[in-house]
Amino acid sequence: MTITDTSTSPAIAAPAPAYEQRWTPRLWGLLAVLCGVLFLDGLDVSMVGVALPSIGSELGLSTTALQWIVNGYVLGYGGLLLLGGRTADLLGRRRVFLTALAVFAVASLVGGLVNDGTLLIVTRFVKGLAAAFTAPTAMSILTTTFHEGPARNRALSIFTVFGASGYSSGLILGGMLTGFGWRWTFLTPVPLAVLALVAGFALIPRDRPAAQGGHDLVGAVTLTSGMLLAVYTVVSAPERGWLDPLTVGSFALAVSLLAGFVATENRVAHPLIRLGILRIASIVRANLSIVALFGSYLSFQFMMTLYLQDVLRWSPLRMALALLPGGLLVAFSSPFMGRLIDRYGTPRLIVTSMTSLSLGYAWFLATAGNSPHYLATILPSMLLLGGGFAFGFSSIMAQATEGIHDDEQGLASGLVQTSGQVGAALVLAVVTALVAGGSHAGAAAADFSPYHPGVNLVTGVALAGLAFNVVPLARRYRPEHVQSD
């Protein structure tokens, strides 16, 4: 498949009129609803992560079962994001958003009341399914409501603040609520979701479903099944064995399903994904960049959580406070990202993001040894990673939806978010396998050495993300190119 410049793609919409969009109170209210749901997603994920040891103790769950409380959410979320974005385009963004938010609230309530580990994992999977519809739909509502350019960049920067604030707040709130009982980490999102649901009914404008198009059921089944099976295979492989016949067979089946999806999309009248969108170089780079960003950042935080709590025996609250500076940096710097995107463009900011990420991991590897010191190693690394996330998230999201027609905004936003979630799940699964291998090698209990292979991997992922972006940028600004212009 040939990758071409966006200027030659039929997916590029005509430039928006050059006028300043007026931010009315109703427009601010709509943005508040969308930001509130993103805040809720971040809050929920981080709170549950802090509460995992308490959940395992009360329900008698093994470490393997506990990881499915996280992975169940990822499987539901990452596997159905594209279907969620396309469904919003076809059935109407308002309808899909409000329905999925209601399901999220009910699943949160049930999760806080159950006493069975299997049912708890099921509720996490259902919440992931709901988030797979709310996340791309919220992004689609935002990008179709705010005009491309300064207004959209400003809205995206505010949107990012709430995502980072939700995750950071969840770390602290999760550490506090776990002291009263882990169930509160599931029940707390319920009233917030209900409030967002009521406000959404009042503020989200009614929209018409796409005038043309249809549901690509075969494509939806093959894509969703293939992605779910691929993530499940990588997540379960460390325990079962990478060369186990079931692992190999499961991976082969996942590849076959995804190949069947590609074949289907080239033949059906109304494909779930118009594969031509992948000929746009900027969109391909945005999707690869989000994999590098999410995959490395979340995997590194996972390793630090294990090290600080399981090895150093820090309390959940102390651990949360240790990792908080990175999230605060994202929250405080994100409001300025819109103006930076306007001034410098997304390619330069994404390169800055990947550079900061790579420096953060490199600093950690250079100074950590087997007993990383917080002030000398962990804190500087978290600040560099926070800076990388701050520069990267808004820029990547803006680049992934630039120039896309309104009827494919759901597809574009769902595609980049799918890449981030599934990419993060795959990187984290490999990191977990590397860490487990280091632990089985007999490392000391209070030693960081089992985690070194994982940090090496996330460093490589970040450097790959840097290469994806710096090479095209360097070609764009090389002297002979400038002279030819």
C-alpha positions, -999 to +999 in steps of 0.1 A: +000+000+000+014+033-011+016+061+015+009+095+000+007+131+011-026+144+024-028+168-005-036+140-029-062+122-008-099+123-015-106+122+022-094+158+028-122+183+033-122+218+020-106+243+044-129+257+070-140+294+066-114+317+081-135+332+109-133+330+147-159+306+162-179+322+190-178+303+223-213+306+237-223+293+272-240+264+255-208+255+236-188+257+269-214+234+285-212+209+257-174+208+260-178+204+298-199+172+292-174+157+269-145+166+292-164+152+321-168+118+305-131+117+296-123+127+332-145+099+343-127+073+321-093+084+335-106+085+371-121+050+368-090+033+353-065+047+378-088+042+409-093+005+401-056+000+395-048+013+430-075-009+445-064-043+429-045-057+460-076-050+482-099-066+457-077-097+455-076-100+493-114-097+498-125-119+469-097-144+470-084-137+435-050-148+423-026-124+405-036-139+372-073-133+379-066-098+391-049-088+359-081-096+341-098-068+359-075-045+340-073-066+308-110-072+306-115-034+303-087-031+277-102-060+256-136-045+256-123-010+250-096-016+224-115-043+205-146-023+198-134+013+194-136+013+156-170-002+157-180+025+182-167+053+160-184+040+129-217+033+147-217+070+159-213+081+123-242+058+111-267+060+140-261+095+153-235+107+177-259+120+204-278+087+206-248+065+207-230+087+233-259+088+257-267+051+254-231+040+261-228+064+290-259+049+306-244+014+302-212+026+318-231+039+348-251+006+353-219-015+349-201+007+375-230+002+400-231-036+395-193-038+398-194-022+432-221-046+445-209-081+433-191-106+454-178-129+427-146-123+409-158-136+376-188-112+376-165-084+386-144-091+355-175-092+334-186-058+346-151-044+337-155-059+302-189-043+298-175-009+310-148-013+284-175-019+257-193+012+268-161+033+268-154+020+233-185+039+222-183+070+244-146+078+237-146+080+199-181+095+199-170+123+223-140+130+201-163+130+170-188+154+186-159+177+196-142+177+161-175+183+143-187+210+167-155+230+169-141+243+136-108+230+124-080+254+134-077+275+165-111+266+179-106+229+176-070+230+189-082+250+219-110+225+226-086+195+222-061+211+247-089+216+273-101+180+265-066+167+273-064+186+306-095+167+319-081+134+307-048+140+326-066+154+356-089+124+357-060+099+358-041+120+383-071+125+405-079+088+403-045+079+417-050+100+448-087+093+452-082+056+447-055+056+475-079+074+498-111+054+490-094+020+492-089+028+529-127+027+532-132-003+510-124-011+473-161-010+464-160+028+466-136+029+437-164+013+416-194+032+431-179+067+430-181+070+392-219+062+392-233+097+403-207+114+381-219+094+351-255+101+359-248+138+361-230+138+328-259+118+313-285+144+324-263+173+311-257+155+279-295+151+272-298+189+276-267+201+258-256+177+231-273+188+198-294+163+179-277+151+147-288+132+118-274+098+110-253+095+079-275+099+048-256+070+031-239+040+044-247+008+061-234-016+088-206-038+076-215-067+099-189-092+084-162-066+088-173-057+123-172-094+134-139-102+118-122-070+130-135-072+165-129-109+169-094-107+154-084-078+177-099-093+208-082-126+201-048-110+193-049-090+226-060-120+245-033-142+230-005-117+239-019-111+274-022-148+282+009-160+265+033-152+294+015-176+316+007-203+290+040-200+271+047-183+238+053-216+219+024-234+235+002-249+207-028-230+220-009-197+219+004-204+184-030-216+171-048-186+187-023-162+171-027-178+137-065-176+140-063-139+150-041-132+119-066-151+097-095-131+111-077-098+105-067-109+070-104-118+064-113-083+075-090-066+050-104-088+022-139-079+033-133-042+034-120-043-002-153-059-014-183-045+005-202-015-005-201+002+029-169-008+046-164-003+084-130+012+075-123+029+042-088+015+038-079+045+016-077+065+048-045+046+055-029+061+024-027+095+042+008+097+056-001+120+085-028+097+098-005+067+096+021+086+116-005+097+142-015+061+147+020+048+151+028+078+174-001+070+198+012+034+200+046+046+210+032+072+235+006+050+252+025+017+250+057+031+266+041+055+291+015+031+305+040+001+306+065+022+325+039+033+351+029-003+355+065-013+363+069+015+387+037+006+405+048-030+409+083-019+421+071+008+446+043-013+461+055-049+458+093-044+463+096-013+484+063-019+501+050+017+497+014+023+505-010+030+476-013+066+485+024+071+487+029+054+454+002+076+438+019+107+451+052+096+437+038+092+402+016+123+404+041+149+391+040+136+356+002+138+355+002+173+370+026+185+343+002+172+317-027+189+334-010+223+338+006+224+304-022+211+282-042+244+281-013+259+261-011+231+236-037+245+213-018+277+208+014+258+203-002+236+176-014+268+159+020+282+159+043+253+152+021+226+137+016+190+149+047+174+133+072+195+153+053+190+186+050+152+181+088+151+175+092+171+207+070+147+225+089+116+214+122+133+222+111+140+257+098+104+262+131+089+249+151+112+272+130+102+302+136+065+297+173+070+288+178+090+320+162+063+340+184+036+324+215+057+329+209+065+366+187+037+381+211+008+387+194-018+408+180+006+434+167+038+417+165+068+439+133+088+438+148+124+436+177+115+413+160+090+390+123+085+393+111+121+396+132+135+367+120+106+345+084+112+354+087+149+346+102+142+312+075+115+305+048+140+316+062+166+292+062+140+264+026+131+271+016+168+273+032+177+239+021+144+223-015+137+231-033+168+218-009+170+188-015+134+178-052+137+182-052+169+161-031+153+134-053+121+133-084+141+124-070+170+104-087+175+071-111+146+075-147+150+064-173+152+092-189+118+082-155+101+088-145+119+120-158+090+141-137+066+120-106+087+123-109+093+160-118+057+167-089+045+146-063+065+165-078+056+199-079+019+189-042+021+180-034+036+214-054+010+235-045-021+215-009-010+211-006-003+249-021-037+256+004-055+234+035-035+247+023-041+283+019-078+276+054-081+263+068-060+292+050-083+317+066-113+301+100-098+303+095-088+339+083-123+348+113-138+331+136-116+351+119-125+383+121-162+376+158-158+370+162-154+408+166-117+413+167-103+448+134-093+464+144-057+468+161-053+435+151-035+403+170-058+380+139-078+369+124-046+355+154-036+334+144-056+303+110-039+304+125-005+306+148-014+277+117-023+256+098+009+263+129+029+255+130+012+222+093+018+216+098+055+223+128+057+200+109+040+172+081+066+177+107+094+174+121+078+141+086+076+126+082+114+130+117+129+127+126+113+094+096+128+074+101+161+092+138+162+083+130+154+047+104+182+046+129+208+058+160+196+041+178+224+021+171+210-014+133+207-005+132+243+007+150+255-025+126+236-047+097+253-030 
